[in-house]
Amino acid sequence: MHSDPALQHDISLRPFNTFGIDARARLYLRVASDAELQAALADPELARRPRLVLGGGSNVLLTGDFPGLVLHIASTGKEVLPGDTTHVHVRAAAGENWHAFVQWTLAQGLGGLENLALIPGTVGAAPIQNIGAYGLETKDVFHSLTAFDPGTGTTMTMDRAACRFGYRDSIFKQEAGRHLIITSVTFALPRVWQPNLRYAELANAVAEQGFDAPTARQIADTVIAVRRRKLPDPEVIGNAGSFFKNPVVSAGQCASLLERFPTLVHHRQPDGSEKLAAGWLIDQCGWKGRSLGAAGVYPRQALVLVNNGGATGADVQRLARAIQDDVEARYGVRLEPEPVFV
Ligand SMILES: Cc1cc2nc3c(=O)[nH]c(=O)nc-3n(C[C@H](O)[C@H](O)[C@H](O)COP(=O)(O)OP(=O)(O)OC[C@H]3O[C@@H](n4cnc5c(N)ncnc54)[C@H](O)[C@@H]3O)c2cc1C
C-alpha cells in the first residue's frame, strides 16, 4: 500500500464540499504537485480504487459515503507567458483558487476574466463545466490545458476543440474524457481589452455606479458586489451555486409556452433555440424559500438549493426531484442538475 503519510483513512468530506454534506471517504490524499499526483496513481493499490478527483468541492453533491480514493488537487503556480500578437497567455496549476487567480490576472494589468470573478472552486475545474457568468464562459478566454491520463500514465495538451465545450459542459463530463485529470490551464487574454457588458444586469450595475468607461478592475468589483447580494456564501450556508441548468428548448416549444405563460423568461440563442430561466420556472411553482427536511430553496434565488443544517445528499436529491417533477408537470420541461452527483 502507498506509504505516503499524507494518505488518510475514513475521513469526513464535510470540509471539502461547499454543500457541507457530511459524507465519508474511505481514502483521502491531498496532492500538492503533478509529481505527487503521478506518484499516487503509479501505486497499483491506489490506482485500482474507485476515484473522485476533488478541487474546491463547489460543484458536487455527495449522495453517500465514497468507497474509494478522494484525490484532492492542491497544486499551485501561475505565470504570464509571451502569447502571440493579439493575446497574452496566462497559465495556472489546477489546484489554484479560481477567484484568487482572476484577482492575480487583474493585478498583472490583464483584463478578460473579470466577469467570472468570485466563482468558487479551482482553476482545474473551470473547464469541466465551462464555467460561465455575466455573459462570459471559460471557452471564450481558453487557450489550452494539460491533462493527465491515469490509464496510460501520460500527460497531454488539449486545445479548445479537443475540450468540446458546451453550455455547462465539456468532454470532461462525458464518457470520452471523464477519466482525465486536468493539471494546468492556459488562458488567452486580449492585449487590447474591451469591457464585456452584454449581460444587461451587469451593464446596469456598472452604469449605476457611474462608470462610463469602466476598467476591468471596476467590472470585477461590480460582479463581486452583485454576486454577494444575490448568492449565499457557502461559508455561511451550504450550497453549490445554481443547482439546475437553464433548460434549452426549441423556438416552437418556447412559443407555445409563451401562449400559456406570457411572462415566461427566455433568451434567444445564436442557433435559434431558446434558453428558459430555470430560477423563474422554480419560483412560479412556489418553491422559492421552501424547504423539504433540512434542504431548502434559497429565498433570494430560486435556482440555489441550500443545506439548512445537517442535510444529507439524499435530502438534497429529494428536494431536487420534487422541484423537477413540479416544473415538468406545469411546463413540460425536465430540469437537469448542474452539480456532479457522486
Ligand atoms: C456560491 C456558488 C456560486 C457559483 N457560481 C457559479 C457560476 O456563476 N458559474 C458557474 O459556472 N459555476 C458556478 N458555481 C459552481 C462551481 O463554483 C464551479 O463549477 C467550479 O468550477 C467548481 O470548481 P471546484 O474546484 O469546486 O470543482 P469540484 O466541485 O471539486 O469538482 C467538480 C467536478 O469537476 C471534477 N474535477 C475537479 N477538478 C478536476 C481536475 N483538476 N481534473 C479533472 N476533474 C476535476 C470533479 O471530479 C467533479 O466532477 C458556483 C458554486 C457556488 C458554491
PDBQT file of the ligand as one rigid body, heavy atoms in Angstrom, charges set to zero:
ROOT
HETATM    1  C1  LIG A 401     -21.895  30.157  -4.392  1.00  0.00    +0.000 C 
HETATM    2  C2  LIG A 401     -21.561  29.473  -5.695  1.00  0.00    +0.000 A 
HETATM    3  C3  LIG A 401     -21.650  30.168  -6.882  1.00  0.00    +0.000 A 
HETATM    4  C4  LIG A 401     -21.330  29.552  -8.105  1.00  0.00    +0.000 A 
HETATM    5  N1  LIG A 401     -21.443  30.268  -9.256  1.00  0.00    +0.000 NA
HETATM    6  C5  LIG A 401     -21.141  29.714 -10.437  1.00  0.00    +0.000 A 
HETATM    7  C6  LIG A 401     -21.254  30.467 -11.657  1.00  0.00    +0.000 A 
HETATM    8  O1  LIG A 401     -21.576  31.648 -11.658  1.00  0.00    +0.000 OA
HETATM    9  N2  LIG A 401     -20.964  29.847 -12.815  1.00  0.00    +0.000 N 
HETATM   10  C7  LIG A 401     -20.566  28.531 -12.863  1.00  0.00    +0.000 A 
HETATM   11  O2  LIG A 401     -20.325  28.042 -13.970  1.00  0.00    +0.000 OA
HETATM   12  N3  LIG A 401     -20.444  27.800 -11.746  1.00  0.00    +0.000 NA
HETATM   13  C8  LIG A 401     -20.722  28.351 -10.523  1.00  0.00    +0.000 A 
HETATM   14  N4  LIG A 401     -20.613  27.610  -9.375  1.00  0.00    +0.000 N 
HETATM   15  C9  LIG A 401     -20.207  26.205  -9.458  1.00  0.00    +0.000 C 
HETATM   16  C10 LIG A 401     -18.702  25.955  -9.181  1.00  0.00    +0.000 C 
HETATM   17  O3  LIG A 401     -18.140  27.039  -8.495  1.00  0.00    +0.000 OA
HETATM   18  C11 LIG A 401     -17.898  25.723 -10.452  1.00  0.00    +0.000 C 
HETATM   19  O4  LIG A 401     -18.447  24.655 -11.189  1.00  0.00    +0.000 OA
HETATM   20  C12 LIG A 401     -16.425  25.433 -10.174  1.00  0.00    +0.000 C 
HETATM   21  O5  LIG A 401     -15.694  25.403 -11.371  1.00  0.00    +0.000 OA
HETATM   22  C13 LIG A 401     -16.205  24.108  -9.440  1.00  0.00    +0.000 C 
HETATM   23  O6  LIG A 401     -14.841  24.047  -9.057  1.00  0.00    +0.000 OA
HETATM   24  P1  LIG A 401     -14.347  23.072  -7.929  1.00  0.00    +0.000 P 
HETATM   25  O7  LIG A 401     -12.862  23.138  -7.913  1.00  0.00    +0.000 OA
HETATM   26  O8  LIG A 401     -15.034  23.382  -6.661  1.00  0.00    +0.000 OA
HETATM   27  O9  LIG A 401     -14.831  21.671  -8.514  1.00  0.00    +0.000 OA
HETATM   28  P2  LIG A 401     -15.321  20.404  -7.680  1.00  0.00    +0.000 P 
HETATM   29  O10 LIG A 401     -16.667  20.668  -7.128  1.00  0.00    +0.000 OA
HETATM   30  O11 LIG A 401     -14.253  19.957  -6.759  1.00  0.00    +0.000 OA
HETATM   31  O12 LIG A 401     -15.459  19.345  -8.868  1.00  0.00    +0.000 OA
HETATM   32  C14 LIG A 401     -16.461  19.490  -9.852  1.00  0.00    +0.000 C 
HETATM   33  C15 LIG A 401     -16.272  18.369 -10.880  1.00  0.00    +0.000 C 
HETATM   34  O13 LIG A 401     -15.034  18.552 -11.560  1.00  0.00    +0.000 OA
HETATM   35  C16 LIG A 401     -14.166  17.434 -11.347  1.00  0.00    +0.000 C 
HETATM   36  N5  LIG A 401     -12.813  17.999 -11.172  1.00  0.00    +0.000 N 
HETATM   37  C17 LIG A 401     -12.416  18.965 -10.310  1.00  0.00    +0.000 A 
HETATM   38  N6  LIG A 401     -11.117  19.267 -10.508  1.00  0.00    +0.000 NA
HETATM   39  C18 LIG A 401     -10.676  18.461 -11.508  1.00  0.00    +0.000 A 
HETATM   40  C19 LIG A 401      -9.429  18.293 -12.187  1.00  0.00    +0.000 A 
HETATM   41  N7  LIG A 401      -8.343  19.001 -11.869  1.00  0.00    +0.000 N 
HETATM   42  N8  LIG A 401      -9.357  17.364 -13.179  1.00  0.00    +0.000 NA
HETATM   43  C20 LIG A 401     -10.424  16.614 -13.515  1.00  0.00    +0.000 A 
HETATM   44  N9  LIG A 401     -11.636  16.732 -12.923  1.00  0.00    +0.000 NA
HETATM   45  C21 LIG A 401     -11.752  17.648 -11.934  1.00  0.00    +0.000 A 
HETATM   46  C22 LIG A 401     -14.703  16.734 -10.116  1.00  0.00    +0.000 C 
HETATM   47  O14 LIG A 401     -14.364  15.349 -10.131  1.00  0.00    +0.000 OA
HETATM   48  C23 LIG A 401     -16.189  16.975 -10.258  1.00  0.00    +0.000 C 
HETATM   49  O15 LIG A 401     -16.737  16.056 -11.172  1.00  0.00    +0.000 OA
HETATM   50  C24 LIG A 401     -20.917  28.202  -8.136  1.00  0.00    +0.000 A 
HETATM   51  C25 LIG A 401     -20.809  27.488  -6.920  1.00  0.00    +0.000 A 
HETATM   52  C26 LIG A 401     -21.120  28.112  -5.722  1.00  0.00    +0.000 A 
HETATM   53  C27 LIG A 401     -20.988  27.347  -4.434  1.00  0.00    +0.000 C 
ENDROOT
TORSDOF 0
